[in-house]
Amino acid sequence: MINLALSAISGILTGLSFNFDFLSFLAWFSLLPFIYAINKSISKKILPCAIVFGLAYYLTAIFWIGNVTKLGLVLLAGYLCLYAVIFSYSARYFLRKNFAIITIPALWVLLEFVKENIWCGFGWANLGYCQYKNLYLIQSADLFGVKLISFFIVMANVLLWEAVSKRKFLFRKIIFTVLILSAGFSYSFIRLNNLAEASLIKLSVVQPNIPQELKWEESCQPDIIEKLGKLALKTDKDSLVIFPEAAWPLIVCDSDTVLLGDFIKNTNRDVLIGTITSEEGDFYNAALLFDKTGQPQGIYRKVRLVPFGEYVPLRKFLGFVSVINSIGDTSRGKELKVFSYQGKEFCVLICFEDIFPLFVANYAKKAQFLINITNDAWFNGEPEASQHLGIMVFRAIENRISIARCANTGISGWVSYKGEIHTLKSDGEEVSTDGVLNFNLPLNEKRSLYNKWKDIFVLLCVLALGLAVIPQKSNK
C-alpha cells in the first residue's frame, strides 16, 4: 500500500505543476516517490503503481476535459496510463543498470515523442511544458525542443532518487547533473541577450468572448455579428485584424463569401477570421483572409482535427458515436497554406494544432510569423487556457518564430520568438473577457537548429537506451 500511496502522491504533485504557475517547481522532485515505488515493488506490483500514478497525473493535469466529456476524460486518462505502465517496467530495468541518470530521462523523452505522434497524438502535459515561464532555462528548446526540458527535469528526479535510495553522497553524479543544468541556463542567458529582431508587423487580435452555448444559436447570430463589428472598429485601421476560430456564426457555404465579405468591407480593415465552411457537402474548420474591400485572399482548412470533437477515429467501427461539436463530422484539410500580408508570409494554426512540434516546425519553415486562432470556451477557463498558452511558448522558442494568438474565450495576445508573453487583459482578467489588443509583432528571420533537425534529440535518446542494454563484458 505504501508504494501505491507514493505513486498517487507523485502523480498529483506532477499534475499540479501544470495547473498553477507558482507550483511548476514541483516537477523537479515530484517523480521521486514514483521512481522509489517502482524500484521497491516486485514485478507483479508494478502495474497497479503505474496505473495509480498515470491516473493521478493526468486526471490532475487535464481534469478540465471533463467539462466537455467525462467519459472522454476517463478513456483518455486510461489510454495515457499505458505510457506510465511502459515507463514503469522499463525504468525498473534501467534503474538496476549503470547510467540511470541518463537512461531514465531518455526513456521518458522517447515515450513523450511516441505519445504525441502515434495515432491521433496527444502531447498535452508533456513534462517540459510546465516550465514555460522559466525563460532562463527553456531557451535551449531551440536546440532539441521541449523534450530537452523534460530530460532535465527527469534527470534531476533520478539524481534525487539515487541520493535517497543509496543514502550516500553521489559527488560525480551531482557534479554531472549540475554541469548539464548549468549549461542549459548559460545557453539560455546567452541566447536571450543575442537574439535581434529583423522587423515588425502590425496586428490586432479580437477576443469576443461568446459563450459556447450561444455560438450556433440562430437567434443569437445578429447580436454576435454586431459585437464582432463593434470590436473590429476598435482595432487599428492599418493592422491585420484577427478573429478567433469559428468566430463567424454562420456556415459559409460552397465558397459563397458575399455576406461575410460585406461584413469585412464595413470594417474597412484587412481581416483573418475563423469560419466553418461547407464545400460539396463537407464541413471544414477554416481560416479565411480578406482584404479591406471584402475580397477573399486565401483559405486554410484545418489539418489536425480534434478526435471526438471534430471527427470520430475509426468511424467504420464507431458509427454509433457522435462528435461533440454542433456541426457534425468535420473533414480534414489536405495542405498547408501560406498567406501573404504586407510582403510578409504567415501560416495559421487552428485550435490545438500548435501542440504538435513537428507539424508546427514544417509551417514555421515556410513563414515569417504564425497565427493561432482558437476557441477555448469549451473548457471553462483555467488551467486549460494557461496550459495551451504554455505549449505555444515552446513552439515559438523551438522555431525562433513569433506567434500571435486569438481566442474566443481563452488567452489572446502574442509570444515573441524569445518566449516572451504579452496578453490581452481587461480589469486584470485574461480569459473570460472581451476586448481588442493592438501590437507590433517582432519578426525573426533566422530559424533554429530544432526547426532544421527537429526531434533528432529523440534519436540520441534511443541511442543511449540501446547502448545501455548491450551486455557489458566482465573483467576477470
N, C-alpha and C positions, 0 to 999 in steps of 0.2 A: 504493500500500500504506500509506503514511503516514496517509492520510485514513481508511482502514479501521481502522487501529490507534487513531487518535484517537477514532473513533466507538465502538469497543469499550470503550476506557478510560472514555469519557463515560458509556456505558450502565451499566457496572459500578459506577462511583462513585455514580451516581444511585440504582441499586438498593440499594447498601449503606446509603444514607441512611435506608432504611426498615427495615433489619434490625437495626440497633444504635442505641440512643438517643444514644450518645456520638458517632455519626457523622452525625447529622442535619445538621450544619453543612456537609457535603459538597455538599448540594443547591444551596447558594448560589454555587457555581462549577463544579459538575460538568457542566453543559451547555456550558461554554465550548469544550472540544475539539470537540464535535459541531457547534456553530454555526460554528466556524472551518473544519471539514472540509467542510460543505455549501456554505459560501461560496466555498471554493477549488476545489471539484470542478466539472468540466464537467457538463453536464446528464445525459449518459448514465452518469456515475459516481456520481450522487447516490443512485440506487436501492440499490446494494449498501451504501453508507454508512448509509442509513436502516434497512435490514434488519438490519445488524450492530448498530446502536445499539438498535433495538427488541428484538431477541433478548437482547442483553446486559442491557438494563434490566429486562425482565420476567422472564427466567429467573433473574436475581439476586434480584429483589424477591419473586417468588411461586413460587420453586422448590418450596416445600412442597406445592403441589398435586400434585406428582409422587409424594408419599406415598400418594395415593389413586388417581391415574391418570396414568401417564407420557404416554400418548397424548393425554389431555385437556390436559395441560400444554403439550405441543408444539403442538397445534391452537390452543389459546387464545393462546399467545405469537405464533404465526403470524398469527392474526387481529388481535391488538393491534399488530403491526408495520405494518398498513395505516395506522394513525394516524400512526406515525412517518414513513411514506412521504409522506402528505399534508402533514404538517408540514414536511418537508424541502423539497419542491418549492415550497410556498407561502412558506416562510420565506426561501428563496433570492431570491424575487421582492421581498419586503418589505425584505430586508437592503440592497437597492440603492435603496431609497426613503428619503425623509426620515421621521423619527419612528419608526424601527425600535424604539426603546426603549419605545414604546407598542404598535406593531402586532404585534411578535413575541409579547409576553406575551398580547395579546388573542387572537391566533391559537391559542396553546396553551390558553387558557381555553375557547375555543369548541370545540376538539377534545375536551377533557375532558368538556364538557357532552354532546356528541354520544355519546361513548363510554359514558357512564353511563346514557343514556336510549334509545339506539337498540336495537331488537330486544330481547334478553334484558337488556342493560345490564350493564356491569362497570366500576365506578368505583374499584375497589381499586387502590392505588398511584398514585392521582392525586397530583400533586406536593406539594400543600399538607399532606397528611396526615402527612408525615414530621416536621412541626413541632409535633405535638400536645402536647408538654411545654413548649413555649415560650409560657407563659401571657401574658407581657407583649408578645407580638406578635399572638396569634391571637384576641384578644377582638373584633377588628374583623370577624370572621366573622359577628357578629350583624347586620352591615350587608349584606354581599354574599356570605356563605358562604365555604366553604373555598377556593373558586376565587379569591377576592381574595388569599389567601396564596400560591396558585400564581402569580398575577400578579406579586406582589412578588418571588418567587424568580427567575422568568424575567427580570424587569426587571434584577435585579442581574447575572445572567449576560450579558445583552445589553450592559450597560454595560462589563463586563469585556472582552467581545469587541471592542467599539469601541476601548477603550483599547489593547488588544493589536494589533489589525489596523491601526489608523490611526496607532499609535505617536505619539500626541500627547496632551497634557493636555486633556481634554474638560470644561472648567470648568463650563459651563452644564448639561450633562447630569449631571455628578456632583452639582451642587447640586440639580437637579430630583429625582434619584433619592433623595438623602439627605433632602430635604424630604418626599417621599412616604413613605419608610420611617419617618421620624421621626413623621409624622402617625399612622401605624399604631401605633407604640409609645406615643405620647402618648394616643391614644384608648384603647388597652388599659389603660394605667395608670389613667386616669380612670374607666373602666367598672368595673375591679376594685375600686375604692375607693368606688363609688357604687351598687352593687347590694345591695339589702337583702331578706332572706327574709321571707315573709309568715307561714309556719307550718311545722310539722314533721309528718311521719307516720312511724310506727314500722314497719320492715320487717325481715325476716330472709331471707338467702339461704342455700340449702343446696347445697354442691358435693359430690356423691357420688363423683366420680372413678371411674366404672365403665368399664373398658376396652371399647373399641368392639367387639372380637371376642366379648365376653361378653354384650352388652346384650340380644340377642334369642335367646340360648341357653335353651331351655326348662328345662334342668337348673339354670340359674343364677337363675331367676326368684324362688324363695323367698328366697335369700340377698340378692338385690338389694332386694326389698321389705322384708326385715328391716333392712337397712342404712339404707334411706330412713327407716324408722320410728325407728330409734335416733338418727339425725341430727336428725330433726324435734323430738324431745324435748329437744334441746339449745338450741332456739330459745326466745325469749321468748314466753310464752303470749299476751300482748296485742298481738302483731305479726302482720302478714300474712306467712306463710311461703311462700317462693318456691322451687319446684323447677325444674330446667332443662328444656330441650327434650327431649321424648320420654323423660322420667325414668321414667314408669310402664312396666314391662317387659312389659305385656300390652296387646293391642289392645282398646280399648273399643268394643264392637260395638253399633251401632244405638241409641245413646244409653242403653244399659244401664250405668249407673254404680254399680250396687249394691256390687260388690266394692271399687271404688275409693272409694266413699262410706264404706264401713265402715273402710277404712284411714284416711281423713281423720278420721272420728269418733274413732278410737282415739288420734289425735294430740291431739285436743281443741284444735285451732287452725284459724283461717281459712287456707286454702291456695290458692295458684295453682300449677298443675302442668302440665307439658308432657306430652302424650299423643299416641298415634296412634289416631284413631277410624275406625271403619268404618261408613259410613252409606249404606244402599241399594246396597251393593256398591262404593262409592267410598271410598278411603282419604284421610284428611286429617291433616296435621300441625297439631295444635291445642293450645290452652291452655285449661284448664278452671278456673273459680273455684268454690270450695266454701266454705260457712260451716263453723264448727267442729262442727256437728251432722252434717256429711256431705252436706248438701243442695246440689245444684248451683245456682250463681248466674249462670252465663253461660258462653259458649264463644266463642273466637275461632279461626277457621280461617285458616291462613297463606295470604296472598295472593300474595306474591312468592316463587316456588319456585326452587330451585337447578337450573339446566339440567344434565341428565345425572345429577344427584344425586337429584332427586326426580321429574323428568319429562324426556322427550326432545323437544326442539324439532323441529318439522317431522316429527312422528311418522308422518305419512302416507308420507313418503319414507324414513324411517329406521326402518322396522318391525323390522329385524334387530338394532337396538341396544337393550341392556338398561340400566336405570338402575342406579346403583352401590349404592343402599341395599338393605337386606334385605327390605323390604316390597314393593317394586314401584312402579309408577307412582302418584304422589300427585296428587290433584285440588286445584285451586286454590280457595281461599275467595273469596267474592264480595263481602264487605263488611267495612268497619271495624266493630269492636266497642268500645264504651265501657263499661268496668266501673266499678262504684262500690264504694268501701271507706271506711268511717267518714266518709261525707259528701264524700269526695274522688274525683274521676273520673280514671281512668287508662286507657291503651291498652297493648297488648302488641305487641312486635316479636319475631318468631321467627327465630332463626338470623341470616342475613345481610340481613334486611330493613332493618337500620339503615344499610346502605351507600348507600341511595337518598335523597338530600337532599329531593327534592320529595315523595316518599312519606312520609317522617318528618314533614315540615312539616305535612302535612294531618292527621296523627294528633295532633301537638303542639297544633294549633289547638283541638282538642276536649277536651284532657286537662289535668290539673294536674301529672301526672308520667307518665313512661313506664317500662315494664319490658321489658328484652330477655332472653329465655331462649334459650340456645344450647347447642350441643354441638360444641366444637372438638377433640374427641378424634381426629377423622379425621386431623388434620394433624401429630400428634406434637409438640405444644407450640410452642416459639418458632421463628421470629419471628412466626408467624401470629397467635398469641394477642395479642401486644402490638400488632400492626398492626390487629387487629379492635377492640381497646380504643381505639386512637388515633382510629379512624373515629368511634366513639361519642362521644368527647370533642368533636368538631366538631359532631355533631348536638345535643349539649347546649348548646353556646355559640350555634350558629346560631339556635336557637329560644328560648334562655334558659329551658330546662326541665331539671330534674334527671332522671337516668335510672339505674335500678337494673339491674344485670346479674347473671344467674345462669347459670353454665356447668357442664356436667357435668365436663369437663376443659377448662380454659381459664383465664380470669381472671374471677373473680366479685368483686362489690363494687358501688360506685356512683360516678357522676360528677355533681358539682353543676352547676348552671346557669352557674357560672363556669368550668367545665372542670377543677375540682379533682378529683383521682383518689384514691379510697380503696378498697383491695383486701383480700380475704381472704388471709391468709398463715399458713402453718404451718411453723415452723422456717425461716423466710425463703423458703419455696417458695410460689409463687402458682399454678402451672399444674398439675403432676401431684401434687395433694394433695386430701384430702377435709377437710371441715370446715363450720363454720357462722359466719356473720357477722351480728350484730345491730346495727342502726344506726337513727338518726333521719334520714330523708331531708329536706333543706331544700327547701321549695317556693317558687317564684317565680310570682306570678300574672300578671305582665305579659310578654307575648310580644314578640319582637324585630321590627325592621324587616324582617329577612330572612324571618321567618315570614309577614309580611303580603305582601311583594312578591316573595319567593322569588328566582329567578335573573334578576332584572332586570339584574344586572351583565353577564350574557352578552349581553343586547341592546345594552348600551353598548359592549361589545367588538365586536359585529357592526357597530355604527355607526362605530366607529373604523376598522375594516378597510375599510368602504365608502367612507369619506371619503379613505382613503389610496390607493384605486385610481382615484379620479376624476382625470382628466388635469389637470395644472396648466398654466395659461396662462403662456406665457413672456413676459417683459418685453423689448420691443425698444426 
